[in-house]
Amino acid sequence: MINQKFLEQLRKDYRTNESERRQIISAANNILFEAKKTIFVIQRQDFKTAVAKLAENEKNLKNLAGRFGQARLNKEGAYKAAVEEYLEGKTFYTVIKNKKIEATPELQLDYEGYLGGICDLIGELVRYATNQAAQGKFTAVAKIKSGAEDIMTQLIDFDMTGYLRTKYDQARGHLRKLEQMAYEIKLRGKK
């Protein structure tokens, strides 16, 4: 019924794909874990460690692209999640350091990773603003809120759908938390 040579080729292709998949998932999970640690150290304002962790993640992402090619990597959900988490950390660091969010061309990442990471950034800004408020740095909260509003103003033009729409809606919810925080600070007469 099935040509044996064809069947053997299918088997070989399948096994190759599964082997690559396992390797990508393993490496991506490590990158994801390190990206989460990066975000944590940024929250603690340990920027020296954050820079080192971001560089390490970039090196690991480049290594993966060199081993498997970007097209192959983009087929794996674990890789996409790792990229998104890395970009969340990178954009978080960028915003905290008052720099512009820009592409990382040497990594050849797609728009979904960037948009997902930028949307998730708003949640990290809420946590950062909360920490700043707890330290009595109320003007920092207003600045963070303003930056988050600027980002959301830009994102609205995308009219996102599907998975990215969920991310966008979550970011909108996080922005409301920042607005509420700023409102409560103002009510209390804090500067």
C-alpha positions as CSV (number, residue, x, y, z in Angstrom):
1,M,0.0,0.0,0.0
2,I,2.8,2.5,0.9
3,N,6.1,2.7,-0.9
4,Q,8.7,1.5,1.7
5,K,11.3,4.1,0.6
6,F,8.8,6.8,1.1
7,L,7.8,5.4,4.5
8,E,11.4,5.2,5.6
9,Q,12.0,8.8,4.6
10,L,8.9,9.8,6.6
11,R,10.2,7.9,9.6
12,K,13.6,9.5,9.3
13,D,12.1,13.0,9.0
14,Y,9.8,12.4,11.9
15,R,12.6,11.2,14.2
16,T,14.9,14.1,13.2
17,N,12.1,16.5,13.9
18,E,11.3,14.9,17.3
19,S,15.0,15.0,18.3
20,E,15.3,18.6,17.3
21,R,12.0,19.4,19.1
22,R,13.3,17.9,22.4
23,Q,16.6,19.8,22.1
24,I,14.8,23.1,21.4
25,I,12.3,22.6,24.2
26,S,15.1,21.8,26.7
27,A,17.2,24.8,25.6
28,A,14.2,27.1,25.5
29,N,13.1,26.1,29.0
30,N,16.5,27.1,30.3
31,I,16.3,30.4,28.5
32,L,12.8,31.0,29.9
33,F,14.0,30.2,33.4
34,E,17.0,32.6,33.1
35,A,14.7,35.3,31.6
36,K,12.5,35.1,34.6
37,K,15.5,35.5,36.8
38,T,16.5,38.5,34.8
39,I,13.2,40.1,35.4
40,F,13.5,39.3,39.1
41,V,16.9,41.0,39.4
42,I,15.6,44.1,37.5
43,Q,12.8,44.3,40.1
44,R,15.4,44.3,42.8
45,Q,17.4,47.0,40.8
46,D,20.4,44.8,40.4
47,F,21.2,46.2,37.0
48,K,24.7,44.8,36.7
49,T,23.4,41.2,37.1
50,A,20.5,42.0,34.7
51,V,22.9,43.1,32.0
52,A,24.9,40.0,32.4
53,K,21.8,37.8,32.3
54,L,20.4,39.6,29.2
55,A,23.7,39.1,27.4
56,E,23.7,35.4,28.4
57,N,20.2,34.9,27.1
58,E,21.1,36.7,23.8
59,K,24.1,34.4,23.4
60,N,21.9,31.3,24.0
61,L,19.2,32.5,21.6
62,K,21.9,33.1,18.9
63,N,23.3,29.6,19.6
64,L,19.9,28.0,19.1
65,A,19.4,29.9,15.9
66,G,22.8,28.8,14.7
67,R,22.0,25.1,15.5
68,F,18.5,24.9,14.1
69,G,17.7,28.0,12.0
70,Q,15.2,30.6,12.8
71,A,12.4,29.0,10.7
72,R,12.7,25.7,12.6
73,L,12.7,27.5,16.0
74,N,9.6,29.5,15.2
75,K,7.6,26.3,14.9
76,E,8.1,25.5,18.6
77,G,5.9,27.0,21.3
78,A,8.5,26.6,24.0
79,Y,10.9,28.7,21.9
80,K,8.3,31.3,21.4
81,A,7.6,31.5,25.1
82,A,11.3,31.8,25.9
83,V,11.7,34.6,23.3
84,E,8.7,36.4,24.8
85,E,10.0,36.2,28.3
86,Y,13.5,37.3,27.2
87,L,11.9,40.3,25.4
88,E,9.8,41.1,28.4
89,G,13.0,41.3,30.5
90,K,14.9,43.3,27.9
91,T,12.1,45.8,27.4
92,F,11.6,46.1,31.1
93,Y,15.3,46.9,31.6
94,T,15.1,49.3,28.6
95,V,12.2,51.3,30.1
96,I,13.6,51.4,33.6
97,K,16.8,52.8,32.2
98,N,14.8,55.5,30.2
99,K,15.8,54.2,26.8
100,K,13.7,53.5,23.7
101,I,12.5,50.0,23.0
102,E,14.1,48.9,19.8
103,A,14.5,45.7,17.7
104,T,17.4,43.3,18.5
105,P,18.3,42.7,14.8
106,E,21.1,40.2,15.5
107,L,18.4,37.8,17.0
108,Q,16.0,37.9,14.0
109,L,12.9,37.7,16.3
110,D,9.4,38.0,14.9
111,Y,6.7,40.5,15.7
112,E,4.7,38.1,18.0
113,G,7.6,37.8,20.4
114,Y,8.1,41.6,20.5
115,L,4.4,42.4,20.9
116,G,3.9,39.7,23.5
117,G,6.9,40.8,25.5
118,I,5.9,44.5,25.3
119,C,2.4,43.6,26.5
120,D,3.8,41.6,29.4
121,L,6.1,44.5,30.2
122,I,3.2,46.5,31.5
123,G,2.6,43.9,34.3
124,E,6.2,44.2,35.3
125,L,5.9,47.9,35.4
126,V,2.9,47.5,37.9
127,R,5.1,45.4,40.2
128,Y,8.0,47.9,39.8
129,A,5.7,50.9,40.6
130,T,4.3,49.0,43.6
131,N,7.9,48.5,44.9
132,Q,8.6,52.2,44.2
133,A,5.5,53.3,46.1
134,A,6.4,51.1,49.0
135,Q,9.8,52.9,49.2
136,G,8.0,56.3,49.2
137,K,9.1,57.1,45.7
138,F,5.8,58.4,44.5
139,T,7.0,60.5,41.6
140,A,8.5,57.3,40.1
141,V,5.0,55.8,40.1
142,A,3.7,58.7,38.1
143,K,6.6,58.4,35.6
144,I,6.0,54.7,35.3
145,K,2.3,55.2,34.7
146,S,3.0,57.8,32.0
147,G,5.4,55.5,30.2
148,A,2.9,52.6,30.3
149,E,0.3,54.9,28.9
150,D,2.6,55.9,26.1
151,I,3.2,52.2,25.3
152,M,-0.4,51.3,25.4
153,T,-1.3,54.3,23.1
154,Q,1.1,52.8,20.5
155,L,-0.2,49.3,20.9
156,I,-3.9,50.2,20.3
157,D,-3.2,50.9,16.7
158,F,-2.3,47.2,16.1
159,D,-5.9,46.0,16.6
160,M,-4.5,42.7,17.9
161,T,-6.4,39.4,17.5
162,G,-6.0,35.9,18.9
163,Y,-3.3,35.2,21.4
164,L,-1.9,38.7,21.1
165,R,-5.3,40.2,21.8
166,T,-5.3,38.3,25.1
167,K,-1.9,39.7,25.9
168,Y,-3.1,43.2,25.0
169,D,-6.2,42.9,27.2
170,Q,-4.0,41.8,30.1
171,A,-1.8,44.8,29.6
172,R,-4.8,47.1,29.6
173,G,-5.8,45.6,32.9
174,H,-2.3,46.2,34.3
175,L,-2.5,49.8,33.1
176,R,-5.8,50.3,35.0
177,K,-3.9,49.1,38.2
178,L,-1.2,51.7,37.6
179,E,-3.9,54.4,37.1
180,Q,-5.6,53.3,40.3
181,M,-2.3,53.4,42.2
182,A,-1.5,56.9,40.9
183,Y,-5.0,58.0,41.8
184,E,-4.7,56.7,45.4
185,I,-1.3,58.4,45.8
186,K,-2.8,61.7,44.6
187,L,-5.7,61.3,47.0
188,R,-3.4,60.9,49.9
189,G,-1.5,64.0,48.8
190,K,1.8,62.1,48.3
191,K,4.4,63.5,45.9
